[in-house]
Each structure stands twice: as C-alpha cells, then as structure tokens.
C-alpha cells in the first residue's frame, strides 16, 4: 500500500504542478501582450505619422492638379492648331477656286 500511496502522491503533485505552470504561462502571456500594447507609438510619433500622411496627400493632390493643368494646356494648344489648320485649308480652298487668269487678250 505504501507504493500505491507514493504513486498517488506523485500523480497529484504532477497535476498540481501542470495547473500552476499553465496558469503562470497564461498570466505571463497576458502580461506580455499588455506590455507590447503599451509600447505603442507616443503622441509625438503619432503626430509625425499624421504630418507625413498629410504631406503625402498634399503631394498627390499637387501632382494631380499639375497633370490636369498640363492636359488642359495641351487641349488648348491642340484646339488652336486645329483652328489654324482649318483657316489654312479654307484659304487654300479659296485660292484654288479663284479663276486662274491666263495671259490677257491679245489685240
């Protein structure tokens, strides 16, 4: 019976140790998670990130505005060139339709 009592004591000790170890590991994991969360960016770092974000947005907006302006200038130039070509074609047509004078009448 003594051997059986020793085995039961050993099993009980092992079970208690495992429960305590699991509880300790759970508490340690929870504390680690809290510590990592507490180590987030400071107010200055958050402000710097926000400023960087706003600067990036401003850069994109400026590039977009510049691109729109360039496209508008190109469209305006194409319109002017087209009008000039139409005028030239009109003048060429008028010149071609004018009666061609061949030498004067001979008397």
C-alpha positions, 0 to 999 in steps of 0.5 A, a space after each residue: 500500500 505504501 507504493 500505491 500511496 507514493 504513486 498517488 502522491 506523485 500523480 497529484 503533485 504532477 497535476 498540481 504542478 501542470 495547473 500552476 505552470 499553465 496558469 503562470 504561462 497564461 498570466 505571463 502571456 497576458 502580461 506580455 501582450 499588455 506590455 507590447 500594447 503599451 509600447 505603442 507609438 507616443 503622441 509625438 510619433 503619432 503626430 509625425 505619422 499624421 504630418 507625413 500622411 498629410 504631406 503625402 496627400 498634399 503631394 498627390 493632390 499637387 501632382 494631380 492638379 499639375 497633370 490636369 493643368 498640363 492636359 488642359 494646356 495641351 487641349 488648348 494648344 491642340 484646339 488652336 492648331 486645329 483652328 489654324 489648320 482649318 483657316 489654312 485649308 479654307 484659304 487654300 480652298 479659296 485660292 484654288 477656286 479663284 479663276 486662274 487668269 491666263 495671259 490677257 487678250 491679245 489685240 
